[in-house]
Every structure is written in structure tokens, then in C-alpha cells.
């Protein structure tokens, strides 16, 4: 085929780009997919820790409630391609699915590769042409997109979709190229930060606890005024720079660009302060322990004993028999309210998704077409939309890619009817 024989150019071979390519091709469009990696779907390999949490088994309203930034923009796209449709779609492609804690949906095989292979095989069946190249520039004429310029050649088509991802995990190809191209045709790019990203401690305690994993803990994120802005339950990990793990990534999505946050752990969430106090007294009474630190070893990981005693203003050698009631209250409070002051988020490059991006005010929510350049479509992480962890971000990619693919096919039909 000649360069002009294609109905659309899809720039970016991630979740949104592949979904759009398949959707358009299934309706008769001749699709050329341009991707800087040698094979599409590279970032999908690392989603869900390599297992690909491809959606969440929940109603559309629940998805919207898990999108803190511009959820209303997605109403039409999610109604057309809700989580149930995503599950049916991948099952039909030969990927059996399962639902786990939090209604997270994974392939039964626990292999992200199965999701990627299914999408690649479908594109191959539909004769989507794949070219490995780096797109540098959008080509336009008289207010319409006409193609793109790569390092090696110009490619032409009446429609172009940008689905190049954000700036998170740049080693997978998400290096922010799409923002530069969108800005060049007049789009506004809201500030880019990491979402679902580890946090840096304002201090050195986490470095001392490096490698410690807390499981089944309650987590509260407090702002500078001491107000709780998010609560979660689950797992957290101490690192040389601060905190990581599922609950921490979710906390980061609630931080925005403000500072002064504190993560507060309840190390014994199943016990009230009164019940925890009774348990401590029972250990004093029934166990062969002489010091408070020895008693705490019955309740906590070894690494946490010194920090808890320090927070409670007790010496490591504190004897149980000389522990006052007031000191015991401080100890219980430390176990139920263990704070880590946060300096800020880790760099966006370490984030699972990018917060910020192309202003959704400049994009048609039903078609994903640009309001700045006719024939240009925008989907996926490029848009100023991000969600909490749990499969919601990939659901956004599938839904916006599907909307764009349908619109591209409709544009082809309209051209042919003239």
C-alpha cells in the first residue's frame, strides 16, 4: 500500500492505541500503527506487577468515583465501554479472567503477556500494519491533520490518533512526546506529576526500616492541617527513600501538588486502644518478659520496636514493672498512630500513571477528537485524567481508545458518503 492508502495513523502502541486500532480496523479502516518500541504493548507487561490488572468488576458509577481528576469527561466513553464490556471483550479474545480482592480483574494465567498477545494477534488478523519508528511532528494543512513526521519518513492519512502515554516509566516508551506534539497545535497541557507513585520521607526513619513490609495495617493520609484526606487498609513497604506499596500508591493519588502530608499507620487496626491495652497487660502477666521491648516482640516486627518506644518516649530498657499508666497510654497511642512525615512524591518517571496532561476541555468527550485540530484524536494517559489503583486506569485506556476507534471509523464512512 502507498502511504496515502491508510485511513488512520495510530501513534502509540499501548492499551489505548491498540484498542483504537482494533476498533477502527474491525469497521473496515485501513490502520497503520506507529510505535517506538519493536513490539506494541510494552508497558502492559509491568501492569499489576506483571499480571495485568486490566479492569475492575464494578458499575460505571464506581469507576467514576475512583477517578479524582475530570471524571465527568469520561461518562460517555465509559457508558459505551464499561468494565463488563472489557471483561467480555478479552474473554472473547481467548483470555479467561478472574476477579480478586477489591474486584480487581486479572487473566486466570496471571500473565500480562496473554493480554498483550491477544491484542497483537487480533491486530494481525485485521491486517493492522505495524511500523517501529519515533514520531516527531504532526503534519497539518488548513486546520486539518494530514499525517505525521518521523525520524525517517512522512506518513499521511486523513485522521491521526495520539496515544503515546504520559511520562511514567519512560523505559517503556512513555517519554512525553505526545504532549509536545499536542502543544504544538494549540493544546493546553496541565502540570505533569506522578500519580500512583512512591513517597519520599521527610526524615531518615524509613531508611532505617528499609525492606520491612507491613501487612494488614490501616493507613491514613493527613494534610498539613491534620485533616484525613484518604484512608486505606493493606500493605506498605519501607524503602531507602520513604514508602511504597499498594496503600501508599493510592495515597499519592490524593496528594495533588500540595505539601505537608503525613502518612499515619495503625499497626493494630483490628484492636481498639482499650483492647490493645488489655492485650499488652496480658502479655506482661502471662509471658516470660521483663522489659517492654520484649513484650513488643510478641506483637511487632523486630525493626519497629525501637521506633515505637522512641515515639512513646520510653527507653529501650524500660522495665514492665515500672511502666506507669500514663506511659502505657503513650505506648498504645504510638501503636495506633505511627506517623511518617512526607517530603513529597517520587519523580513522575517512577509513577505508574501520569497526573495532568492535555486539557479535556479541548477534547470532544464522545469522540476523543481534538477541538484544536480537525481529524486529530487523543486517548489514554495523554489526557488530564487519572484514577486510583485497582484496574481503573487501564479501563480508562480501553474506553477512550474504543471511543476514538469508533469515531475514526465514523469519519471514514462520512468521507466515503460525500
Kinemage of the C-alpha trace (Angstrom):
@kinemage 1
@onewidth
@group {chain A} dominant
@subgroup {mainchain}
@vectorlist {calphas} color= white
{ca unk a 1} P 0.000 0.000 0.000
{ca unk a 2} L 1.068 3.567 -0.604
{ca unk a 3} L 1.351 5.917 2.349
{ca unk a 4} L -1.926 7.640 1.433
{ca unk a 5} L -3.842 4.353 1.292
{ca unk a 6} L -4.385 4.318 5.062
{ca unk a 7} L -7.486 5.690 6.742
{ca unk a 8} L -5.752 6.473 10.001
{ca unk a 9} L -2.414 6.602 11.768
{ca unk a 10} L -2.309 5.447 15.393
{ca unk a 11} L 0.690 6.904 17.210
{ca unk a 12} L 1.450 4.767 20.247
{ca unk a 13} L 1.031 1.027 20.727
{ca unk a 14} L -0.121 0.896 24.331
{ca unk a 15} L -3.521 -0.104 25.682
{ca unk a 16} L -5.453 2.842 24.202
{ca unk a 17} L -3.638 2.730 20.870
{ca unk a 18} L -4.139 -0.991 20.321
{ca unk a 19} L -7.801 -0.779 21.336
{ca unk a 20} L -8.377 2.091 18.903
{ca unk a 21} L -6.528 0.289 16.102
{ca unk a 22} L -8.603 -2.878 16.534
{ca unk a 23} L -11.894 -0.993 16.865
{ca unk a 24} L -11.286 1.035 13.701
{ca unk a 25} L -9.973 -1.948 11.728
{ca unk a 26} L -12.990 -4.080 12.651
{ca unk a 27} L -15.130 -1.476 10.892
{ca unk a 28} L -13.157 -1.532 7.689
{ca unk a 29} L -10.488 1.083 8.334
{ca unk a 30} L -7.001 0.557 6.978
{ca unk a 31} L -4.857 1.208 10.041
{ca unk a 32} L -1.157 1.925 10.404
{ca unk a 33} L 0.219 1.745 13.953
{ca unk a 34} L 3.407 3.700 14.651
{ca unk a 35} L 5.290 2.772 17.845
{ca unk a 36} L 8.842 3.483 19.015
{ca unk a 37} L 9.263 0.020 20.606
{ca unk a 38} L 9.966 -3.021 18.472
{ca unk a 39} L 6.647 -4.507 19.602
{ca unk a 40} L 3.459 -2.890 20.933
{ca unk a 41} L 2.145 -3.291 24.468
{ca unk a 42} L 5.429 -2.996 26.334
{ca unk a 43} L 4.044 -1.038 29.300
{ca unk a 44} L 1.280 -3.616 29.773
{ca unk a 45} L 3.968 -6.111 30.758
{ca unk a 46} L 4.558 -4.291 34.035
{ca unk a 47} L 0.950 -3.523 34.988
{ca unk a 48} L -0.371 -5.343 38.033
{ca unk a 49} L 3.190 -6.464 38.854
{ca unk a 50} L 3.318 -8.375 35.588
{ca unk a 51} L -0.153 -9.855 35.971
{ca unk a 52} L -2.116 -7.068 34.183
{ca unk a 53} L -4.967 -5.760 36.326
{ca unk a 54} L -6.963 -4.952 33.196
{ca unk a 55} L -10.145 -3.556 34.781
{ca unk a 56} L -12.335 -3.598 37.884
{ca unk a 57} L -15.553 -5.641 38.038
{ca unk a 58} L -17.798 -2.770 39.071
{ca unk a 59} L -20.504 -0.429 37.710
{ca unk a 60} L -19.615 2.684 35.743
{ca unk a 61} L -20.529 4.883 38.706
{ca unk a 62} L -17.897 3.147 40.836
{ca unk a 63} L -15.274 3.718 38.144
{ca unk a 64} L -16.163 7.417 38.089
{ca unk a 65} L -15.887 7.577 41.884
{ca unk a 66} L -12.335 6.237 41.577
{ca unk a 67} L -11.267 8.970 39.147
{ca unk a 68} L -10.317 12.114 41.089
{ca unk a 69} L -9.460 14.192 38.012
{ca unk a 70} L -12.131 15.126 35.446
{ca unk a 71} L -14.375 12.066 35.866
{ca unk a 72} L -17.375 13.677 34.128
{ca unk a 73} L -15.406 13.825 30.874
{ca unk a 74} L -15.404 10.013 30.776
{ca unk a 75} L -19.111 9.468 31.281
{ca unk a 76} L -19.929 8.839 27.590
{ca unk a 77} L -16.843 6.717 26.918
{ca unk a 78} L -17.413 4.533 29.967
{ca unk a 79} L -21.106 4.078 29.216
{ca unk a 80} L -20.156 2.821 25.748
{ca unk a 81} L -17.340 0.599 27.008
{ca unk a 82} L -17.862 -0.219 30.719
{ca unk a 83} L -15.865 -2.753 32.760
{ca unk a 84} L -18.320 -5.546 31.909
{ca unk a 85} L -17.703 -4.903 28.223
{ca unk a 86} L -13.948 -5.021 28.846
{ca unk a 87} L -14.283 -8.409 30.507
{ca unk a 88} L -16.453 -9.763 27.701
{ca unk a 89} L -14.034 -8.345 25.122
{ca unk a 90} L -10.949 -10.104 26.476
{ca unk a 91} L -12.817 -13.325 27.174
{ca unk a 92} L -13.870 -13.334 23.501
{ca unk a 93} L -10.225 -12.823 22.540
{ca unk a 94} L -9.392 -16.040 24.362
{ca unk a 95} L -8.165 -14.630 27.682
{ca unk a 96} L -10.011 -16.268 30.633
{ca unk a 97} L -10.388 -13.827 33.536
{ca unk a 98} L -10.734 -13.955 37.309
{ca unk a 99} L -11.812 -11.425 39.941
{ca unk a 100} L -9.724 -10.927 43.070
{ca unk a 101} L -9.781 -8.753 46.201
{ca unk a 102} L -11.170 -5.294 45.576
{ca unk a 103} L -12.885 -6.634 42.411
{ca unk a 104} L -9.611 -6.367 40.530
{ca unk a 105} L -9.718 -8.348 37.268
{ca unk a 106} L -6.722 -10.390 36.077
{ca unk a 107} L -6.114 -13.087 33.469
{ca unk a 108} L -6.510 -16.540 35.023
{ca unk a 109} L -2.933 -17.278 33.980
{ca unk a 110} L -1.596 -14.261 35.942
{ca unk a 111} L 0.376 -13.384 32.797
{ca unk a 112} L 0.195 -9.892 31.292
{ca unk a 113} L 1.728 -11.461 28.183
{ca unk a 114} L -1.555 -13.272 27.485
{ca unk a 115} L -3.430 -9.961 27.274
{ca unk a 116} L -0.775 -8.446 25.038
{ca unk a 117} L -0.603 -11.490 22.759
{ca unk a 118} L -4.389 -11.483 22.357
{ca unk a 119} L -4.359 -7.844 21.241
{ca unk a 120} L -1.408 -8.362 18.907
{ca unk a 121} L -2.996 -11.435 17.339
{ca unk a 122} L -6.237 -9.545 16.759
{ca unk a 123} L -4.388 -6.690 15.076
{ca unk a 124} L -2.565 -9.209 12.916
{ca unk a 125} L -5.879 -10.819 11.889
{ca unk a 126} L -7.221 -7.387 10.916
{ca unk a 127} L -4.038 -6.554 8.975
{ca unk a 128} L -3.133 -3.558 11.064
{ca unk a 129} L 0.253 -2.502 9.740
{ca unk a 130} L 2.884 -2.003 12.424
{ca unk a 131} L 5.916 0.240 11.947
{ca unk a 132} L 8.628 0.729 14.553
{ca unk a 133} L 9.580 4.402 14.461
{ca unk a 134} L 9.612 7.593 16.512
{ca unk a 135} L 7.013 10.185 15.545
{ca unk a 136} L 8.353 13.732 15.925
{ca unk a 137} L 5.725 16.045 14.473
{ca unk a 138} L 2.100 16.345 13.433
{ca unk a 139} L 1.504 17.469 9.852
{ca unk a 140} L -1.491 19.693 9.174
{ca unk a 141} L -2.985 21.739 6.379
{ca unk a 142} L -5.714 24.352 6.585
{ca unk a 143} L -6.817 23.371 10.082
{ca unk a 144} L -6.822 19.608 9.479
{ca unk a 145} L -4.307 16.960 10.382
{ca unk a 146} L -2.856 15.249 7.305
{ca unk a 147} L -0.199 12.987 8.760
{ca unk a 148} L 2.922 12.730 10.894
{ca unk a 149} L 6.675 13.136 10.507
{ca unk a 150} L 9.038 10.504 11.897
{ca unk a 151} L 12.830 10.350 12.036
{ca unk a 152} L 12.805 8.520 8.701
{ca unk a 153} L 9.743 9.484 6.690
{ca unk a 154} L 6.423 11.308 6.483
{ca unk a 155} L 3.227 9.280 6.700
{ca unk a 156} L -0.133 10.572 5.559
{ca unk a 157} L -3.740 9.830 6.500
{ca unk a 158} L -6.946 11.844 6.992
{ca unk a 159} L -7.045 11.032 10.716
{ca unk a 160} L -4.386 10.629 13.394
{ca unk a 161} L -4.698 9.336 16.958
{ca unk a 162} L -2.133 10.291 19.583
{ca unk a 163} L -1.989 7.599 22.274
{ca unk a 164} L 1.639 7.912 23.325
{ca unk a 165} L 1.141 7.648 27.090
{ca unk a 166} L 2.380 10.003 29.786
{ca unk a 167} L 5.828 10.416 31.309
{ca unk a 168} L 5.730 7.485 33.736
{ca unk a 169} L 8.087 4.542 33.146
{ca unk a 170} L 9.966 6.211 30.249
{ca unk a 171} L 11.900 2.987 29.582
{ca unk a 172} L 8.652 1.603 28.140
{ca unk a 173} L 8.492 4.445 25.612
{ca unk a 174} L 6.351 6.935 27.573
{ca unk a 175} L 8.658 9.920 27.283
{ca unk a 176} L 6.160 12.743 26.860
{ca unk a 177} L 6.401 13.076 23.063
{ca unk a 178} L 2.620 13.307 22.737
{ca unk a 179} L 2.443 16.367 24.982
{ca unk a 180} L 4.953 18.195 22.805
{ca unk a 181} L 3.022 17.385 19.635
{ca unk a 182} L -0.329 18.316 21.176
{ca unk a 183} L 1.076 21.601 22.485
{ca unk a 184} L 2.412 22.412 19.015
{ca unk a 185} L -1.137 22.518 17.618
{ca unk a 186} L -2.524 24.645 20.431
{ca unk a 187} L -3.445 22.226 23.209
{ca unk a 188} L -3.057 23.193 26.852
{ca unk a 189} L -1.008 20.789 28.973
{ca unk a 190} L -1.821 20.882 32.671
{ca unk a 191} L 1.122 20.338 35.086
{ca unk a 192} L 2.513 16.807 34.964
{ca unk a 193} L 3.121 14.932 38.214
{ca unk a 194} L 3.233 11.306 39.248
{ca unk a 195} L 0.119 9.511 40.394
{ca unk a 196} L 0.271 6.073 41.989
{ca unk a 197} L 3.875 6.785 42.897
{ca unk a 198} L 6.053 6.031 45.950
{ca unk a 199} L 6.519 8.751 48.571
{ca unk a 200} L 9.671 10.326 49.995
{ca unk a 201} L 10.018 10.703 53.753
{ca unk a 202} L 10.925 13.991 55.369
{ca unk a 203} L 13.416 12.276 57.663
{ca unk a 204} L 15.528 9.136 57.882
{ca unk a 205} L 13.400 6.579 59.742
{ca unk a 206} L 12.269 4.775 56.580
{ca unk a 207} L 15.884 4.214 55.525
{ca unk a 208} L 16.488 2.520 58.885
{ca unk a 209} L 13.451 0.302 58.261
{ca unk a 210} L 14.364 -0.403 54.613
{ca unk a 211} L 12.886 -3.690 53.403
{ca unk a 212} L 10.257 -4.004 56.124
{ca unk a 213} L 6.791 -4.820 54.786
{ca unk a 214} L 3.722 -4.077 56.867
{ca unk a 215} L 0.675 -6.205 56.079
{ca unk a 216} L -2.915 -5.716 57.214
{ca unk a 217} L -2.308 -2.218 58.523
{ca unk a 218} L -4.643 0.762 58.370
{ca unk a 219} L -3.236 3.822 56.614
{ca unk a 220} L -4.381 7.444 56.881
{ca unk a 221} L -3.100 10.321 54.778
{ca unk a 222} L -3.279 13.634 56.630
{ca unk a 223} L -2.731 17.065 55.091
{ca unk a 224} L -0.820 19.956 56.649
{ca unk a 225} L -3.887 20.932 58.684
{ca unk a 226} L -4.130 17.443 60.173
{ca unk a 227} L -7.253 16.543 58.219
{ca unk a 228} L -7.525 12.968 56.947
{ca unk a 229} L -7.878 13.111 53.144
{ca unk a 230} L -7.631 9.363 52.439
{ca unk a 231} L -7.835 6.069 54.327
{ca unk a 232} L -6.858 2.579 53.207
{ca unk a 233} L -6.082 -0.894 54.539
{ca unk a 234} L -3.498 -3.356 53.317
{ca unk a 235} L 0.217 -3.429 52.646
{ca unk a 236} L 3.009 -0.828 52.839
{ca unk a 237} L 6.759 -1.139 52.293
{ca unk a 238} L 9.637 0.879 53.777
{ca unk a 239} L 12.344 1.865 51.284
{ca unk a 240} L 15.656 3.779 51.474
{ca unk a 241} L 13.841 6.966 50.446
{ca unk a 242} L 10.413 6.539 52.067
{ca unk a 243} L 7.303 4.443 51.485
{ca unk a 244} L 5.962 2.195 48.738
{ca unk a 245} L 3.332 -0.490 48.339
{ca unk a 246} L -0.344 -0.599 47.294
{ca unk a 247} L -1.748 1.604 50.076
{ca unk a 248} L 0.990 4.200 49.567
{ca unk a 249} L 0.438 4.384 45.807
{ca unk a 250} L -3.240 5.066 46.462
{ca unk a 251} L -2.306 7.778 48.976
{ca unk a 252} L -0.194 9.535 46.334
{ca unk a 253} L -3.223 9.949 44.078
{ca unk a 254} L -4.829 12.135 46.771
{ca unk a 255} L -1.893 14.467 47.286
{ca unk a 256} L -2.076 16.722 44.241
{ca unk a 257} L 0.700 19.338 44.255
{ca unk a 258} L 0.318 20.377 47.911
{ca unk a 259} L 2.866 19.514 50.603
{ca unk a 260} L 2.919 18.957 54.341
{ca unk a 261} L 1.380 15.465 54.250
{ca unk a 262} L 1.824 12.744 56.847
{ca unk a 263} L 1.126 9.030 56.499
{ca unk a 264} L -0.192 7.600 59.774
{ca unk a 265} L -0.177 3.840 60.355
{ca unk a 266} L -2.474 1.980 62.709
{ca unk a 267} L -0.305 -1.072 63.329
{ca unk a 268} L -3.117 -2.954 65.082
{ca unk a 269} L -6.306 -1.880 63.271
{ca unk a 270} L -8.351 -4.866 64.464
{ca unk a 271} L -7.959 -3.794 68.094
{ca unk a 272} L -9.336 -0.735 69.855
{ca unk a 273} L -6.999 1.136 72.179
{ca unk a 274} L -8.728 -0.453 75.171
{ca unk a 275} L -8.429 -3.983 73.732
{ca unk a 276} L -4.806 -3.397 72.761
{ca unk a 277} L -4.030 -2.157 76.267
{ca unk a 278} L -5.628 -5.276 77.719
{ca unk a 279} L -3.556 -7.456 75.380
{ca unk a 280} L -0.349 -5.722 76.440
{ca unk a 281} L -1.193 -6.229 80.126
{ca unk a 282} L -1.957 -9.896 79.444
{ca unk a 283} L 1.480 -10.320 77.845
{ca unk a 284} L 3.057 -8.648 80.883
{ca unk a 285} L 1.164 -11.004 83.151
{ca unk a 286} L 1.352 -14.315 81.303
{ca unk a 287} L 4.511 -14.227 79.183
{ca unk a 288} L 8.091 -14.572 80.366
{ca unk a 289} L 9.097 -10.980 79.664
{ca unk a 290} L 10.777 -8.403 81.897
{ca unk a 291} L 11.001 -5.405 79.568
{ca unk a 292} L 8.500 -3.558 77.434
{ca unk a 293} L 10.659 -4.200 74.353
{ca unk a 294} L 10.454 -7.954 74.981
{ca unk a 295} L 6.673 -7.676 75.232
{ca unk a 296} L 6.509 -5.738 71.969
{ca unk a 297} L 8.392 -8.540 70.219
{ca unk a 298} L 5.250 -10.608 70.751
{ca unk a 299} L 3.252 -8.044 68.757
{ca unk a 300} L 5.501 -6.330 66.196
{ca unk a 301} L 8.287 -6.899 63.683
{ca unk a 302} L 11.634 -6.511 65.447
{ca unk a 303} L 12.607 -3.442 63.384
{ca unk a 304} L 9.636 -1.442 64.685
{ca unk a 305} L 10.306 -1.843 68.411
{ca unk a 306} L 12.881 0.946 68.798
{ca unk a 307} L 10.885 3.482 66.712
{ca unk a 308} L 7.704 2.737 68.696
{ca unk a 309} L 9.487 3.102 72.026
{ca unk a 310} L 11.078 6.350 70.846
{ca unk a 311} L 7.677 7.705 69.770
{ca unk a 312} L 6.258 6.754 73.176
{ca unk a 313} L 9.237 8.479 74.874
{ca unk a 314} L 10.367 5.266 76.555
{ca unk a 315} L 13.903 3.863 76.853
{ca unk a 316} L 14.663 0.529 75.202
{ca unk a 317} L 15.462 -0.881 78.644
{ca unk a 318} L 12.114 0.131 80.138
{ca unk a 319} L 11.026 -2.485 82.688
{ca unk a 320} L 7.413 -3.640 82.559
{ca unk a 321} L 7.032 -3.382 86.339
{ca unk a 322} L 7.916 0.324 86.372
{ca unk a 323} L 5.768 1.307 83.390
{ca unk a 324} L 3.264 3.918 84.519
{ca unk a 325} L -0.303 4.019 83.301
{ca unk a 326} L 0.397 7.303 81.513
{ca unk a 327} L 3.444 5.808 79.767
{ca unk a 328} L 1.359 2.803 78.748
{ca unk a 329} L -1.172 5.154 77.171
{ca unk a 330} L 1.615 6.759 75.141
{ca unk a 331} L 2.747 3.318 74.015
{ca unk a 332} L -0.737 2.312 72.893
{ca unk a 333} L -1.121 5.644 71.078
{ca unk a 334} L 2.169 5.019 69.248
{ca unk a 335} L 0.940 1.630 68.075
{ca unk a 336} L -2.328 3.104 66.820
{ca unk a 337} L -0.882 6.347 65.404
{ca unk a 338} L 2.593 5.757 63.936
{ca unk a 339} L 3.396 8.783 61.707
{ca unk a 340} L 5.781 9.222 58.801
{ca unk a 341} L 6.214 12.803 57.582
{ca unk a 342} L 6.260 13.064 53.789
{ca unk a 343} L 8.538 15.381 51.835
{ca unk a 344} L 6.738 14.702 48.570
{ca unk a 345} L 6.235 12.243 45.730
{ca unk a 346} L 8.972 10.419 43.882
{ca unk a 347} L 9.643 11.680 40.317
{ca unk a 348} L 6.893 11.154 37.694
{ca unk a 349} L 9.222 8.743 35.891
{ca unk a 350} L 8.698 6.292 38.762
{ca unk a 351} L 4.915 6.628 38.756
{ca unk a 352} L 2.526 4.003 37.442
{ca unk a 353} L 0.487 6.719 35.724
{ca unk a 354} L 0.850 10.417 34.974
{ca unk a 355} L -1.376 13.007 36.598
{ca unk a 356} L -2.011 16.031 34.411
{ca unk a 357} L -1.893 16.206 30.627
{ca unk a 358} L -3.962 17.503 27.727
{ca unk a 359} L -6.846 19.621 28.979
{ca unk a 360} L -10.091 17.691 28.497
{ca unk a 361} L -11.883 20.969 27.773
{ca unk a 362} L -10.152 20.854 24.409
{ca unk a 363} L -11.304 17.307 23.531
{ca unk a 364} L -14.746 16.029 22.485
{ca unk a 365} L -15.753 13.541 25.240
{ca unk a 366} L -17.823 11.370 22.879
{ca unk a 367} L -15.293 11.000 20.073
{ca unk a 368} L -11.928 11.974 21.649
{ca unk a 369} L -11.408 14.358 18.711
{ca unk a 370} L -9.308 17.443 19.287
{ca unk a 371} L -11.119 20.775 19.319
{ca unk a 372} L -7.879 22.415 18.174
{ca unk a 373} L -7.109 20.399 15.042
{ca unk a 374} L -9.727 18.601 12.968
{ca unk a 375} L -9.045 14.900 12.382
{ca unk a 376} L -6.733 14.611 15.388
{ca unk a 377} L -7.826 12.249 18.179
{ca unk a 378} L -6.382 11.861 21.686
{ca unk a 379} L -6.731 8.909 24.067
{ca unk a 380} L -5.351 7.227 27.148
{ca unk a 381} L -2.828 8.599 29.606
{ca unk a 382} L -2.138 11.694 27.494
{ca unk a 383} L -5.401 13.180 28.729
{ca unk a 384} L -5.652 15.034 32.033
{ca unk a 385} L -7.347 12.082 33.737
{ca unk a 386} L -6.003 9.579 36.240
{ca unk a 387} L -7.548 7.099 38.634
{ca unk a 388} L -6.777 5.186 41.774
{ca unk a 389} L -5.196 1.754 41.717
{ca unk a 390} L -7.408 -1.279 41.057
{ca unk a 391} L -7.670 -1.560 37.258
{ca unk a 392} L -9.332 1.811 36.758
{ca unk a 393} L -6.523 3.420 34.752
{ca unk a 394} L -6.487 0.620 32.193
{ca unk a 395} L -10.277 0.825 31.996
{ca unk a 396} L -9.850 4.493 31.029
{ca unk a 397} L -7.399 3.457 28.307
{ca unk a 398} L -9.745 0.808 26.869
{ca unk a 399} L -12.766 3.133 26.935
{ca unk a 400} L -11.057 6.177 25.392
{ca unk a 401} L -9.327 4.014 22.785
{ca unk a 402} L -12.651 2.404 21.877
{ca unk a 403} L -14.345 5.816 21.579
{ca unk a 404} L -11.570 7.117 19.345
{ca unk a 405} L -11.568 3.994 17.166
{ca unk a 406} L -15.311 4.252 16.620
{ca unk a 407} L -15.045 7.946 15.773
{ca unk a 408} L -12.242 7.292 13.296
{ca unk a 409} L -14.391 4.634 11.592
{ca unk a 410} L -17.370 7.018 11.505
{ca unk a 411} L -15.172 9.708 9.925
{ca unk a 412} L -14.173 7.254 7.186
{ca unk a 413} L -17.818 6.473 6.434
{ca unk a 414} L -18.632 10.166 6.304
{ca unk a 415} L -15.808 10.820 3.820
{ca unk a 416} L -16.980 7.994 1.618
{ca unk a 417} L -20.562 9.268 1.613
{ca unk a 418} L -19.597 12.652 0.234
